[in-house]
C-alpha cells in the first residue's frame, strides 16, 4: 500500500509564533520560577527557560513549550479550544458564587457556661430574655434565609453555647425543613457546641433530623481545660464523655472537632495531634486565634505572632504527615482546603478564603437580637463595639437592603484578589482569597496592605510549604491526593487484580 | 473464532437477516424472522416459511421449502437467538451472538479521520444502505441483551440518522447498554450533542480517543487537521448535556512520551469523564503499514504509563488498562488491567500455560502474537485476594 497517504508530523505544526495567556509568576526557589494561571494550573520553569518563554524565543518543539501550551499558558494558533477550555475551567473555579448565600449562621444564644480565654462574644448569664434569640426573630431570619436563591442551604447554630437555647434550635430545624420541602430545597444543619449540655434527648433529636455536630477539642486535658475554663474545670472530661455518647447515638463520623491555638498550644503540637488520634478523629483543623479585639492582658497570656503560629502549624503538619505515612489516617483540614484548590479544577465551599470574599454573598450571621452580619468575625467585631459590618436587622430591613445594599457591594469590590494591590500579581492568587473583615480589623480598611498583612503571611507560607512538600516526594503527592478525597492512604488505590 | 463463512447456495433471491433457530418452529410468524441452522444428518422435516436453512453438510440430498445454504464450515458456534446475514451467494456473516458480551454493529466504513494505527481502515464508499440492516438487527436481537457496541468508521457521520438510530435502540432495547465508539468530532456542533442528550438514553457511553494534550500531536496521529479542536470542544458539549464519555488513549511510540501530561490535561479539563482507558496497540489494519512509527515494546513505556495512571486515578477518575499482558505491566498497574479483548479475537501465547495469573490476564489479540513484547514470561506468584494490603 502507498505510504504517502499519511502526512508527516511537520504538516500539522503551528506556523505562527506564540502568545501569552494570563498567568502570574514568582521566584519559587533559587533555580525555579513558579507560574500559575487564572484557573490554578501551575508549572515550575528553570530560570533560563522562563527567560526564553517571556522573551518569546522558546523553541516550539521543546518540552517546556509543549507543557506551557498544554496547561494553557500560551497559544499558537487561531483555535478556539484553549479559550473554550479556560472559560469552562474558570466557571468551575468560581462555582462557589452560584446560588449566592448558602451558609446561614444562627446565634441562638450568646450565653455560655464556658468562659474561654479566646472567646470575645459569650456571656455567662442566666438571663434568657437578654441574650437568647426569640421565636419571632428566628422566624424573621428564616424568611431571609429562604429568600436566598441557593438550592442547597446550610444552617449552622452557634453561640455562645447554642444548646442553652435548644427549643429555638428545634423550632428552626422544624420550620426550615418544612420551608425547604415547600420550596424544593435541600437544607443541612450543624450545631457548633461544646457538648457539655448534650443530653440523650438532644442527641436523639439530632440523629432523627440529620443534624451533625461540630465541637471543640484543643488538645489533651492540660491544654483544653486551660484554654476553656468552666466552673468545675472539667471541660475536657465533659466533652469526651458526651462525645462518646454523641457518637453512639448519631454515628461515629457525625461529630467533627476543631481546635484553637493559644500560646500554650504552641509548645505542644505533637500532644495535640496525638489527642485527636487517640480520640478517633479523622481530621483536625489547626486554627489560629482571630487576632483582634482582645485586651492587652489577654494577648499577653494567650496571643502570639503569625511567625510563631506558622512554626507551630508546620511542626504539627509535619507530624500529621508522618503519622499518615505510617498508617494513621488524620487529615489537616486547612491543608485539605488549600490542596483541593491547588491540585484540582474545583473550588471549595470554605467562605473564609474566597475571591471575592464569602462575607455576605456566601455566609450571613443572624445574631440573637436579630442583627445580621456579613460573617462570624463581623459580629465578633460588633461585640467589640464596631458595627462596621452590620448588614441590617431582621425586624427592620428587607432582604434587598441587607443582601443587595451598599455594604455587601463594597465588601465584594474590596475583596477581589485579582485587583487588590499586592495580590494582583501574586503567583498564589488563584489558590488564595481575601478577608476584608480581617484587613479592616487589623489594618484599618477592607483592602489592607498585603505585604504587612498577617493574613497574607499565613496563607503565602502554608501554600508554599504544601507545594514544596508535594513537589519533593512522590509518597507525599499520593498522601495529599488521598486527603483531597478524604480517604485513608492505605485504601486510596486498588491493590490487586480484578477480573 | 471466525464470524463469517462461505457456503453454497441456490435459490436465495435476496440477502436475508434472520434469527438462528436450531429446532423446528411451530409458529409461522416466528419462522418469518428465522434462519434454521440444521446440524443433524437426518433432513429437517418441515422447512416451509424460514428465511433460509443453513447446514454444515456438503451437498445434502435434502428437499427444503426454504432456500438452502450448505457446506458451511466454522459456524458450529451458532446457537438459538444469534443473528446472521446471508448473502445471495451463500456468504454468511454472524451479526450477533446471544451469549457474547462483545456484540457490536459496524455502523459504517466511512470516517473523517485516518488514524495511523486504525484497526478498521475506513473506506470512502457510500454505505448508507446498511442502515436498514442495522434497524433489522435491532428488531431481531434478544431484548435482554446486556450491552451492544456501535462502531465504525465514524457512526456520527450519519448525523440525524445516527440520532434516530440511538433513539430506536432506546425504545426497542430497554435493557441494553450502548457503547459507541466515535472520534467525537461531530459534537463540536453543540446542537448535535444536545440532540443526543435529549434522547436521555438510560445507559449510553461514548468512547472517544484523545492522543495528546497538544493539538498538533493529536491531529498528526489521527491525520486530520482541526480534529483536536473539534474533539475537545465536543467533550465539553457532551459534558454539558450529561452524556457519559470514556476517553480512550492508544499507547504507542507517538503517544507514550507525553502520557503524564495528557493525564494532567484530562484531569484538569475533563474531570467529568466517566472512564479513561489506556490501550495497547492492536497489530492490524493501518498499524501494520506504520509499524516502524508505532511499535514500542510496552515494557519500555511503563514509567510513563504508571505516572499517567497515578495522575488520573489520584485525581478521582476511573482508569483501566486494556490490551496489555500482566507480565509486561508494572505490578503496581495490575489492579487497573482489564480483560478487554473481545472473545472472538483473543488468544494466549504458548508460555502463558505456565503462568499463574493467566486467569486474570487479558492475553493477546490474535494479531498480536506475531510481534510482541520481549518481556513476555509466565508469572510465578499466585493471585492474592483483592483488598488493601
Interface residues (C-beta under 8 A of the other chain):
Chain A: X1 X3 X5 X6 X7 X8 X9 X11 X12 X13 X14 X39 X41 X66 X67 X69 X70 X71 X77 X79 X80 X81 X84 X85 X88 X89 X343 X344 X345 X346 X477 X478 X481 X482 X485 X490 X491 X492 X493 X494 X495 X496 X497 X498 X499
Chain B: X114 X116 X213 X214 X215 X216 X217 X219 X220 X223 X225 X226 X228 X229 X232 X233 X236 X258 X261 X262 X264 X265 X267 X268 X269 X271 X289 X290 X310 X313 X314 X315 X316 X326 X334 X335 X336 X337 X339 X357 X359 X360 X383 X384 X385 X386 X387 X388 X389
